[in-house]
Amino acid sequence: TEQRDRLAALCTAAGATDPNLLADTLSLLLEGARVNRQATGADGSSRRLRESCNATIKAFAPS
C-alpha cells in the first residue's frame, strides 16, 4: 500500500537493519490499532500504539 511504501522509504532513510520488515511490522501495528480502537474504544490497547512502535523501531536500529 502507499502507506507501507512511505514507511519503507522512511525506514530505509533511517538506516533500519531490515527496512522492509520494519515497514511491514509498523503497518500491522497501525492497522491493528485502528481495528482495536473501533472494537474497544479509546481505553483499549490501541492507546499504547506509540510505545509499541517505539519499541519496534528500536529493535531494528543499527548497532
Backbone hydrogen bonds, N-H to C=O, Kabsch-Sander energy under -0.5 kcal/mol:
donor,donor_aa,acceptor,acceptor_aa,energy
5,D,1,T,-2.3
6,R,2,E,-2.2
7,L,3,Q,-2.3
8,A,4,R,-2.6
9,A,5,D,-2.1
10,L,6,R,-2.2
11,C,7,L,-2.9
12,T,8,A,-2.4
13,A,9,A,-2.5
14,A,10,L,-1.9
15,G,12,T,-1.3
16,A,11,C,-2.5
17,T,60,F,-2.7
22,L,18,D,-2.5
23,A,19,P,-2.4
24,D,20,N,-2.3
25,T,21,L,-2.6
26,L,22,L,-2.8
27,S,23,A,-2.2
28,L,24,D,-2.2
29,L,25,T,-2.3
30,L,26,L,-2.6
31,E,27,S,-2.6
32,G,28,L,-2.7
33,A,29,L,-2.3
34,R,30,L,-2.0
35,V,31,E,-2.3
36,N,32,G,-2.8
37,R,33,A,-2.5
38,Q,34,R,-1.8
39,A,35,V,-2.0
40,T,36,N,-3.1
41,G,37,R,-2.0
44,G,41,G,-1.6
47,R,44,G,-1.6
48,R,45,S,-2.0
49,L,46,S,-1.7
52,S,48,R,-2.3
53,C,49,L,-2.9
54,N,50,R,-2.6
55,A,51,E,-2.3
56,T,52,S,-2.1
57,I,53,C,-2.8
58,K,54,N,-2.2
59,A,55,A,-1.6
60,F,56,T,-0.8
60,F,57,I,-1.0
61,A,58,K,-1.3
